[in-house]
Amino acid sequence: MMHASSQPGTRLGVVLSLLLGTLFAGFILAAAFNPGLFAGPVSAGGTVTLWFAYGFGLIWTTVLVIGLYVAWVNARERRP
Amino acid sequence: MTQGAAPLNWTAIILFLCFVVVTLGITYGAARRTRSASDYYAAGAQITGFQNGVALAGDLISAGAFLGLSGLIFATGFDGLVYAVGYPVGYPIIVFFLADRLRRLGKYTFADAVTTRLAQRPVRVLAACSSLSIVAFYLIAQMVGAGQLVQLLFGIPYLYAVVTVGALMVCYVMFGGMVATTWVQIVKAAILLATGTVTALLVMASFGFSYDALVAQAVAAHPRHEAILMPQNFAKAPFSTLSLGVALFFGAAGLPHLLMRFFTVPDARAARISIFWGCAFVAYFFSLIFIIGFGGLALGGSVLLGLNAAVGFATILAVVAGLTLAGASAVSHDLYANVFRGGRASTDSLC
């Protein structure tokens, strides 16, 4: 079931999962236990809080991570 | 008409009927192409990575996302952000550990994949029952949303609304299988993304394309003011929040109607590409939702109510079709063919 070329992808997947999991855990833990942590504005005098920067940053980081992973693994599979 | 019902929204009704006609046409075309069990359950593995990615986005942007998330933002502001972050963050688990492996197995359902190395009968029963449980709970939410929308816009009683939508879904799945379900999802996702973009642009144009100005107006309009920019309900129940976080991070990997999608593409590379595009489109749509949700607060009233209501219908119909197919596959392929018939049923006869 485990294709040889997927094993480096698996190790990379574990690392990236831990990275994203840590970032998401930070978001959830702060929301649960310290809601004031990111309550400050993104820019001076602005309304949007750092929470939104963290949240949207995490969403698009996820997309970027998946894109890089797919590009890397697919490129390795193409090599003979 | 129900007592005290609002006038019929003909824009929404016409757009909804157009969508139904188009999707029934897709179903008819799909039925003509469906020749085998592989065609029915997995679209003959002929869907490209990009097409499957759009279909995945369609599966993921359900009524819970489109209506529920925007409503949650409208009601509580920040609390919607936890769900908006949690849904996409759960997709890497799928692409890192599941998508390509499932595709390489070349099966039809998740139970097929699990029983490759494990005992057939007990594991298949467990996997099928798990899929059916997930599908049932998921369907309840979607059908309630569909019933409420149809009742609101068409003025027919809730029970008739639910039965009508259910009958339509059975037609899609029974005659069109995975081919119809995939293309209905693609059409729906395209409409949803386009409508969301137009709505968000209109909202932003009202505030000089300043997100700060939009949020400031939303804060002023909401009874809780600045509190909507911070966690509220999640902070009141921290351990429930942690539980939600775990469910969001790992839960997407257990959704049967998503996992079935990876059997529809030609190879493992396409399976990975499809989850990338699915995640990208979902991330884009959730970004729009935070404009639309706050726009509802800031502007009040309704922006493109008819169009958005029709798109809401389309969303529900398409997701229900995907869920129904996943449930039907669990019953017919996993339980009937492989458990009750002991694998002796001809899978080609199940079409």
Interface residues (C-beta under 8 A of the other chain):
Chain A: M1 M2 H3 S6 G9 T10 L12 G13 V14 L16 S17 L20 G21 F24 A25 F27 I28 L29 A30 A31 A32 F33 P35 G36 A39 S43 G46 T47 V48 T49 W51 F52 G55 F56 L58 I59 W60 T62 V63 V65 I66 G67 Y69 V70 V73 N74 E77
Chain B: F78 L81 V82 A84 V85 G86 P88 V89 Y91 P92 I93 V95 F96 F97 D100 R101 R104 L105 T116 R117 Y211 D212 V215 A216 V219 L229 M230 P231 Q232 F234 A235 P238 F239 T241 L242 L244 G245 L248 F249 A268 R269 R272 I273 I275 F276 C279 A280 A283 F286 S287 F290
